[in-house]
């Protein structure tokens, strides 16, 4: 498996690894549970998810899950995650869904914005034409990350079930053109 390592000098994105399970569980808080996970993680559940993510990397599947690492490059401290989904409900061909979350002690430092920018650059290199971020209307911090990363709100839609949202709940949709002529 090709192990991409993307860095802007402050953070590094690498595929999630099994040795990230404990750090993820330690970093999980009520906000990550509410906005991303839909329920508290368990060691077995997070390990199964990371194994699934590894399989997706190995098979070039539609999910690319990165650990956001602060300090120390690819061996840095896990500060959160950013996921890319190249296919899924509500996406048209060429659209890539971007979802992100930081652990509490890493918030407020601009790391989520940096992670979204790096992940978007990766998505463009993999053929993505437009990045999409879906934000719960009650999550202004996530909306601020989207705007800082150059995404524009284009409306509201009803979200599919999963990733912390109930089926049919409204989400604000933010998009960013990934084509070279648009950047």
Secondary structure, 3 states (H helix, E strand, C coil): CCCCEEECCCEEEEECCHHHHHHHHHHCCHHHHHHHHCCCCCHHHHHHHHHHHHHHHHCCCCEEEEEEEECCHHHCEEEEEEEEECCCCCCCCCEEEEEEEECHHHCCCCHHHHHHHHHHHHHHHCCCCEEEEEEECCCHHHHHHHHHCCCEEEEEEECCCECCECCCCEEEEEEEECCHHHC
